[in-house]
Amino acid sequence: MLQSIFKDIENRMDKVGNISFLKAEKHGNEMASVLALAGIKKPGMFKAW
Protein backbone atom coordinates (compact mmCIF):
# COMPACT_ATOMS: atom_id res chain seq x y z
CA MET A 1 0.00 0.00 0.00
CA LEU A 2 2.64 2.51 1.07
CA GLN A 3 4.88 1.55 -1.83
CA SER A 4 2.08 2.25 -4.33
CA ILE A 5 1.52 5.69 -2.78
CA PHE A 6 5.20 6.59 -3.18
CA LYS A 7 5.18 5.27 -6.75
CA ASP A 8 2.16 7.46 -7.54
CA ILE A 9 3.90 10.52 -6.04
CA GLU A 10 7.04 9.76 -8.06
CA ASN A 11 5.02 9.44 -11.29
CA ARG A 12 3.26 12.74 -10.66
CA MET A 13 6.55 14.50 -9.92
CA ASP A 14 7.96 13.19 -13.21
CA LYS A 15 4.98 14.64 -15.08
CA VAL A 16 5.35 18.04 -13.41
CA GLY A 17 9.07 18.10 -14.19
CA ASN A 18 8.51 17.32 -17.85
CA ILE A 19 5.87 20.01 -18.24
CA SER A 20 8.04 22.62 -16.56
CA PHE A 21 11.08 21.96 -18.69
CA LEU A 22 9.11 21.77 -21.93
CA LYS A 23 7.69 25.19 -21.16
CA ALA A 24 11.15 26.49 -20.29
CA GLU A 25 12.57 25.15 -23.55
CA LYS A 26 9.86 26.82 -25.66
CA HIS A 27 10.30 30.13 -23.84
CA GLY A 28 14.00 30.08 -23.00
CA ASN A 29 14.07 33.60 -21.58
CA GLU A 30 11.32 32.62 -19.10
CA MET A 31 13.29 29.74 -17.57
CA ALA A 32 13.95 31.65 -14.34
CA SER A 33 10.23 32.32 -13.92
CA VAL A 34 9.35 28.67 -14.51
CA LEU A 35 11.92 27.49 -11.98
CA ALA A 36 10.77 30.10 -9.47
CA LEU A 37 7.16 28.93 -9.80
CA ALA A 38 8.24 25.32 -9.41
CA GLY A 39 10.20 26.32 -6.31
CA ILE A 40 7.12 27.96 -4.82
CA LYS A 41 4.99 24.87 -5.47
CA LYS A 42 7.68 22.39 -4.31
CA PRO A 43 9.98 24.32 -1.94
CA GLY A 44 11.92 21.22 -0.89
CA MET A 45 12.99 20.33 -4.44
CA PHE A 46 15.12 23.39 -5.29
CA LYS A 47 17.92 25.25 -3.56
CA ALA A 48 19.19 28.74 -4.32
CA TRP A 49 22.98 28.95 -4.80
HTML snippet that shows the backbone in 3Dmol.js (N, CA, C, O; Angstrom):
<script src="https://3Dmol.org/build/3Dmol-min.js"></script>
<div id="view" style="width:600px;height:400px;position:relative"></div>
<script>
const pdb = `
ATOM      1  N   MET A   1       0.827  -1.198   0.000  1.00  0.00           N
ATOM      2  CA  MET A   1       0.000   0.000   0.000  1.00  0.00           C
ATOM      3  C   MET A   1       0.870   1.260   0.000  1.00  0.00           C
ATOM      4  O   MET A   1       0.722   2.131  -0.857  1.00  0.00           O
ATOM      5  N   LEU A   2       1.774   1.341   0.969  1.00  0.00           N
ATOM      6  CA  LEU A   2       2.640   2.515   1.072  1.00  0.00           C
ATOM      7  C   LEU A   2       3.537   2.651  -0.154  1.00  0.00           C
ATOM      8  O   LEU A   2       3.786   3.757  -0.632  1.00  0.00           O
ATOM      9  N   GLN A   3       4.012   1.529  -0.651  1.00  0.00           N
ATOM     10  CA  GLN A   3       4.875   1.549  -1.833  1.00  0.00           C
ATOM     11  C   GLN A   3       4.124   2.100  -3.044  1.00  0.00           C
ATOM     12  O   GLN A   3       4.697   2.852  -3.832  1.00  0.00           O
ATOM     13  N   SER A   4       2.858   1.738  -3.202  1.00  0.00           N
ATOM     14  CA  SER A   4       2.078   2.249  -4.332  1.00  0.00           C
ATOM     15  C   SER A   4       1.834   3.752  -4.202  1.00  0.00           C
ATOM     16  O   SER A   4       1.777   4.456  -5.211  1.00  0.00           O
ATOM     17  N   ILE A   5       1.693   4.246  -2.988  1.00  0.00           N
ATOM     18  CA  ILE A   5       1.519   5.689  -2.778  1.00  0.00           C
ATOM     19  C   ILE A   5       2.774   6.442  -3.207  1.00  0.00           C
ATOM     20  O   ILE A   5       2.691   7.457  -3.899  1.00  0.00           O
ATOM     21  N   PHE A   6       3.947   5.937  -2.790  1.00  0.00           N
ATOM     22  CA  PHE A   6       5.200   6.587  -3.181  1.00  0.00           C
ATOM     23  C   PHE A   6       5.422   6.516  -4.688  1.00  0.00           C
ATOM     24  O   PHE A   6       5.936   7.463  -5.284  1.00  0.00           O
ATOM     25  N   LYS A   7       5.041   5.410  -5.303  1.00  0.00           N
ATOM     26  CA  LYS A   7       5.184   5.269  -6.755  1.00  0.00           C
ATOM     27  C   LYS A   7       4.294   6.289  -7.466  1.00  0.00           C
ATOM     28  O   LYS A   7       4.708   6.892  -8.456  1.00  0.00           O
ATOM     29  N   ASP A   8       3.078   6.482  -6.963  1.00  0.00           N
ATOM     30  CA  ASP A   8       2.161   7.465  -7.539  1.00  0.00           C
ATOM     31  C   ASP A   8       2.727   8.880  -7.407  1.00  0.00           C
ATOM     32  O   ASP A   8       2.659   9.667  -8.351  1.00  0.00           O
ATOM     33  N   ILE A   9       3.278   9.200  -6.254  1.00  0.00           N
ATOM     34  CA  ILE A   9       3.897  10.517  -6.044  1.00  0.00           C
ATOM     35  C   ILE A   9       5.062  10.712  -7.009  1.00  0.00           C
ATOM     36  O   ILE A   9       5.203  11.774  -7.614  1.00  0.00           O
ATOM     37  N   GLU A  10       5.888   9.689  -7.149  1.00  0.00           N
ATOM     38  CA  GLU A  10       7.036   9.759  -8.056  1.00  0.00           C
ATOM     39  C   GLU A  10       6.583   9.981  -9.497  1.00  0.00           C
ATOM     40  O   GLU A  10       7.176  10.787 -10.213  1.00  0.00           O
ATOM     41  N   ASN A  11       5.543   9.276  -9.927  1.00  0.00           N
ATOM     42  CA  ASN A  11       5.022   9.437 -11.286  1.00  0.00           C
ATOM     43  C   ASN A  11       4.492  10.846 -11.511  1.00  0.00           C
ATOM     44  O   ASN A  11       4.718  11.438 -12.566  1.00  0.00           O
ATOM     45  N   ARG A  12       3.793  11.377 -10.528  1.00  0.00           N
ATOM     46  CA  ARG A  12       3.261  12.738 -10.663  1.00  0.00           C
ATOM     47  C   ARG A  12       4.380  13.778 -10.694  1.00  0.00           C
ATOM     48  O   ARG A  12       4.293  14.758 -11.435  1.00  0.00           O
ATOM     49  N   MET A  13       5.417  13.574  -9.905  1.00  0.00           N
ATOM     50  CA  MET A  13       6.554  14.500  -9.915  1.00  0.00           C
ATOM     51  C   MET A  13       7.254  14.471 -11.270  1.00  0.00           C
ATOM     52  O   MET A  13       7.697  15.509 -11.760  1.00  0.00           O
ATOM     53  N   ASP A  14       7.357  13.291 -11.878  1.00  0.00           N
ATOM     54  CA  ASP A  14       7.956  13.191 -13.210  1.00  0.00           C
ATOM     55  C   ASP A  14       7.151  13.992 -14.220  1.00  0.00           C
ATOM     56  O   ASP A  14       7.724  14.682 -15.062  1.00  0.00           O
ATOM     57  N   LYS A  15       5.830  13.907 -14.145  1.00  0.00           N
ATOM     58  CA  LYS A  15       4.975  14.645 -15.078  1.00  0.00           C
ATOM     59  C   LYS A  15       5.144  16.148 -14.898  1.00  0.00           C
ATOM     60  O   LYS A  15       5.241  16.878 -15.884  1.00  0.00           O
ATOM     61  N   VAL A  16       5.179  16.612 -13.676  1.00  0.00           N
ATOM     62  CA  VAL A  16       5.355  18.042 -13.406  1.00  0.00           C
ATOM     63  C   VAL A  16       6.703  18.514 -13.936  1.00  0.00           C
ATOM     64  O   VAL A  16       6.790  19.577 -14.550  1.00  0.00           O
ATOM     65  N   GLY A  17       7.747  17.737 -13.704  1.00  0.00           N
ATOM     66  CA  GLY A  17       9.075  18.103 -14.192  1.00  0.00           C
ATOM     67  C   GLY A  17       9.124  18.217 -15.694  1.00  0.00           C
ATOM     68  O   GLY A  17       9.724  19.154 -16.220  1.00  0.00           O
ATOM     69  N   ASN A  18       8.510  17.293 -16.396  1.00  0.00           N
ATOM     70  CA  ASN A  18       8.512  17.321 -17.855  1.00  0.00           C
ATOM     71  C   ASN A  18       7.764  18.531 -18.385  1.00  0.00           C
ATOM     72  O   ASN A  18       8.219  19.170 -19.334  1.00  0.00           O
ATOM     73  N   ILE A  19       6.639  18.853 -17.798  1.00  0.00           N
ATOM     74  CA  ILE A  19       5.867  20.010 -18.240  1.00  0.00           C
ATOM     75  C   ILE A  19       6.662  21.291 -18.014  1.00  0.00           C
ATOM     76  O   ILE A  19       6.698  22.159 -18.886  1.00  0.00           O
ATOM     77  N   SER A  20       7.286  21.414 -16.875  1.00  0.00           N
ATOM     78  CA  SER A  20       8.036  22.623 -16.564  1.00  0.00           C
ATOM     79  C   SER A  20       9.181  22.842 -17.540  1.00  0.00           C
ATOM     80  O   SER A  20       9.379  23.954 -18.031  1.00  0.00           O
ATOM     81  N   PHE A  21       9.934  21.788 -17.821  1.00  0.00           N
ATOM     82  CA  PHE A  21      11.084  21.959 -18.688  1.00  0.00           C
ATOM     83  C   PHE A  21      10.696  22.117 -20.146  1.00  0.00           C
ATOM     84  O   PHE A  21      11.414  22.777 -20.898  1.00  0.00           O
ATOM     85  N   LEU A  22       9.580  21.530 -20.571  1.00  0.00           N
ATOM     86  CA  LEU A  22       9.113  21.768 -21.929  1.00  0.00           C
ATOM     87  C   LEU A  22       8.722  23.236 -22.093  1.00  0.00           C
ATOM     88  O   LEU A  22       9.022  23.852 -23.116  1.00  0.00           O
ATOM     89  N   LYS A  23       8.067  23.780 -21.104  1.00  0.00           N
ATOM     90  CA  LYS A  23       7.695  25.188 -21.155  1.00  0.00           C
ATOM     91  C   LYS A  23       8.943  26.064 -21.163  1.00  0.00           C
ATOM     92  O   LYS A  23       9.011  27.045 -21.903  1.00  0.00           O
ATOM     93  N   ALA A  24       9.915  25.716 -20.354  1.00  0.00           N
ATOM     94  CA  ALA A  24      11.150  26.489 -20.291  1.00  0.00           C
ATOM     95  C   ALA A  24      11.902  26.433 -21.616  1.00  0.00           C
ATOM     96  O   ALA A  24      12.506  27.422 -22.032  1.00  0.00           O
ATOM     97  N   GLU A  25      11.868  25.279 -22.278  1.00  0.00           N
ATOM     98  CA  GLU A  25      12.571  25.148 -23.550  1.00  0.00           C
ATOM     99  C   GLU A  25      11.907  25.995 -24.631  1.00  0.00           C
ATOM    100  O   GLU A  25      12.601  26.621 -25.433  1.00  0.00           O
ATOM    101  N   LYS A  26      10.579  26.025 -24.668  1.00  0.00           N
ATOM    102  CA  LYS A  26       9.860  26.824 -25.660  1.00  0.00           C
ATOM    103  C   LYS A  26      10.088  28.320 -25.439  1.00  0.00           C
ATOM    104  O   LYS A  26      10.210  29.084 -26.395  1.00  0.00           O
ATOM    105  N   HIS A  27      10.143  28.720 -24.197  1.00  0.00           N
ATOM    106  CA  HIS A  27      10.298  30.130 -23.839  1.00  0.00           C
ATOM    107  C   HIS A  27      11.577  30.267 -23.018  1.00  0.00           C
ATOM    108  O   HIS A  27      11.527  30.500 -21.811  1.00  0.00           O
ATOM    109  N   GLY A  28      12.712  30.122 -23.678  1.00  0.00           N
ATOM    110  CA  GLY A  28      14.003  30.080 -22.997  1.00  0.00           C
ATOM    111  C   GLY A  28      14.263  31.246 -22.063  1.00  0.00           C
ATOM    112  O   GLY A  28      14.865  31.063 -21.006  1.00  0.00           O
ATOM    113  N   ASN A  29      13.824  32.438 -22.429  1.00  0.00           N
ATOM    114  CA  ASN A  29      14.067  33.597 -21.576  1.00  0.00           C
ATOM    115  C   ASN A  29      13.162  33.615 -20.350  1.00  0.00           C
ATOM    116  O   ASN A  29      13.329  34.470 -19.480  1.00  0.00           O
ATOM    117  N   GLU A  30      12.211  32.695 -20.260  1.00  0.00           N
ATOM    118  CA  GLU A  30      11.322  32.619 -19.104  1.00  0.00           C
ATOM    119  C   GLU A  30      11.716  31.484 -18.156  1.00  0.00           C
ATOM    120  O   GLU A  30      10.970  31.155 -17.233  1.00  0.00           O
ATOM    121  N   MET A  31      12.887  30.888 -18.384  1.00  0.00           N
ATOM    122  CA  MET A  31      13.287  29.738 -17.570  1.00  0.00           C
ATOM    123  C   MET A  31      13.351  30.087 -16.085  1.00  0.00           C
ATOM    124  O   MET A  31      12.925  29.289 -15.251  1.00  0.00           O
ATOM    125  N   ALA A  32      13.868  31.248 -15.743  1.00  0.00           N
ATOM    126  CA  ALA A  32      13.955  31.650 -14.335  1.00  0.00           C
ATOM    127  C   ALA A  32      12.568  31.724 -13.705  1.00  0.00           C
ATOM    128  O   ALA A  32      12.389  31.319 -12.557  1.00  0.00           O
ATOM    129  N   SER A  33      11.595  32.233 -14.437  1.00  0.00           N
ATOM    130  CA  SER A  33      10.228  32.316 -13.915  1.00  0.00           C
ATOM    131  C   SER A  33       9.635  30.936 -13.687  1.00  0.00           C
ATOM    132  O   SER A  33       8.980  30.694 -12.674  1.00  0.00           O
ATOM    133  N   VAL A  34       9.865  30.032 -14.630  1.00  0.00           N
ATOM    134  CA  VAL A  34       9.347  28.669 -14.506  1.00  0.00           C
ATOM    135  C   VAL A  34       9.952  27.984 -13.288  1.00  0.00           C
ATOM    136  O   VAL A  34       9.240  27.349 -12.510  1.00  0.00           O
ATOM    137  N   LEU A  35      11.267  28.113 -13.124  1.00  0.00           N
ATOM    138  CA  LEU A  35      11.923  27.486 -11.978  1.00  0.00           C
ATOM    139  C   LEU A  35      11.480  28.127 -10.665  1.00  0.00           C
ATOM    140  O   LEU A  35      11.349  27.440  -9.652  1.00  0.00           O
ATOM    141  N   ALA A  36      11.250  29.429 -10.681  1.00  0.00           N
ATOM    142  CA  ALA A  36      10.771  30.102  -9.468  1.00  0.00           C
ATOM    143  C   ALA A  36       9.384  29.600  -9.088  1.00  0.00           C
ATOM    144  O   ALA A  36       9.118  29.346  -7.913  1.00  0.00           O
ATOM    145  N   LEU A  37       8.496  29.454 -10.075  1.00  0.00           N
ATOM    146  CA  LEU A  37       7.160  28.931  -9.795  1.00  0.00           C
ATOM    147  C   LEU A  37       7.231  27.506  -9.280  1.00  0.00           C
ATOM    148  O   LEU A  37       6.512  27.148  -8.348  1.00  0.00           O
ATOM    149  N   ALA A  38       8.083  26.696  -9.871  1.00  0.00           N
ATOM    150  CA  ALA A  38       8.244  25.316  -9.408  1.00  0.00           C
ATOM    151  C   ALA A  38       8.766  25.305  -7.982  1.00  0.00           C
ATOM    152  O   ALA A  38       8.356  24.469  -7.176  1.00  0.00           O
ATOM    153  N   GLY A  39       9.664  26.223  -7.664  1.00  0.00           N
ATOM    154  CA  GLY A  39      10.200  26.315  -6.313  1.00  0.00           C
ATOM    155  C   GLY A  39       9.139  26.706  -5.294  1.00  0.00           C
ATOM    156  O   GLY A  39       9.167  26.247  -4.152  1.00  0.00           O
ATOM    157  N   ILE A  40       8.203  27.556  -5.711  1.00  0.00           N
ATOM    158  CA  ILE A  40       7.118  27.959  -4.816  1.00  0.00           C
ATOM    159  C   ILE A  40       6.188  26.774  -4.559  1.00  0.00           C
ATOM    160  O   ILE A  40       5.737  26.566  -3.433  1.00  0.00           O
ATOM    161  N   LYS A  41       5.906  26.003  -5.603  1.00  0.00           N
ATOM    162  CA  LYS A  41       4.994  24.869  -5.470  1.00  0.00           C
ATOM    163  C   LYS A  41       5.642  23.696  -4.749  1.00  0.00           C
ATOM    164  O   LYS A  41       4.960  22.961  -4.035  1.00  0.00           O
ATOM    165  N   LYS A  42       6.946  23.507  -4.924  1.00  0.00           N
ATOM    166  CA  LYS A  42       7.679  22.393  -4.312  1.00  0.00           C
ATOM    167  C   LYS A  42       8.938  22.938  -3.643  1.00  0.00           C
ATOM    168  O   LYS A  42      10.035  22.706  -4.150  1.00  0.00           O
ATOM    169  N   PRO A  43       8.821  23.649  -2.533  1.00  0.00           N
ATOM    170  CA  PRO A  43       9.983  24.322  -1.943  1.00  0.00           C
ATOM    171  C   PRO A  43      11.123  23.386  -1.550  1.00  0.00           C
ATOM    172  O   PRO A  43      12.267  23.834  -1.484  1.00  0.00           O
ATOM    173  N   GLY A  44      10.865  22.131  -1.290  1.00  0.00           N
ATOM    174  CA  GLY A  44      11.922  21.218  -0.885  1.00  0.00           C
ATOM    175  C   GLY A  44      12.738  20.672  -2.043  1.00  0.00           C
ATOM    176  O   GLY A  44      13.760  20.024  -1.816  1.00  0.00           O
ATOM    177  N   MET A  45      12.314  20.918  -3.288  1.00  0.00           N
ATOM    178  CA  MET A  45      12.988  20.330  -4.445  1.00  0.00           C
ATOM    179  C   MET A  45      14.129  21.189  -4.977  1.00  0.00           C
ATOM    180  O   MET A  45      15.021  20.664  -5.644  1.00  0.00           O
ATOM    181  N   PHE A  46      14.129  22.490  -4.702  1.00  0.00           N
ATOM    182  CA  PHE A  46      15.116  23.385  -5.287  1.00  0.00           C
ATOM    183  C   PHE A  46      15.861  24.146  -4.200  1.00  0.00           C
ATOM    184  O   PHE A  46      15.304  24.457  -3.147  1.00  0.00           O
ATOM    185  N   LYS A  47      17.125  24.440  -4.471  1.00  0.00           N
ATOM    186  CA  LYS A  47      17.924  25.250  -3.561  1.00  0.00           C
ATOM    187  C   LYS A  47      18.490  26.430  -4.338  1.00  0.00           C
ATOM    188  O   LYS A  47      18.851  26.293  -5.507  1.00  0.00           O
ATOM    189  N   ALA A  48      18.568  27.572  -3.701  1.00  0.00           N
ATOM    190  CA  ALA A  48      19.193  28.742  -4.323  1.00  0.00           C
ATOM    191  C   ALA A  48      20.682  28.711  -4.009  1.00  0.00           C
ATOM    192  O   ALA A  48      21.065  28.443  -2.871  1.00  0.00           O
ATOM    193  N   TRP A  49      21.516  28.977  -4.990  1.00  0.00           N
ATOM    194  CA  TRP A  49      22.975  28.954  -4.796  1.00  0.00           C
ATOM    195  C   TRP A  49      23.510  30.357  -4.776  1.00  0.00           C
ATOM    196  O   TRP A  49      24.716  30.556  -4.625  1.00  0.00           O
TER     197      TRP A  49
END
`;
const viewer = $3Dmol.createViewer("view");
viewer.addModel(pdb, "pdb");
viewer.setStyle({}, {cartoon: {color: "spectrum"}});
viewer.zoomTo();
viewer.render();
</script>
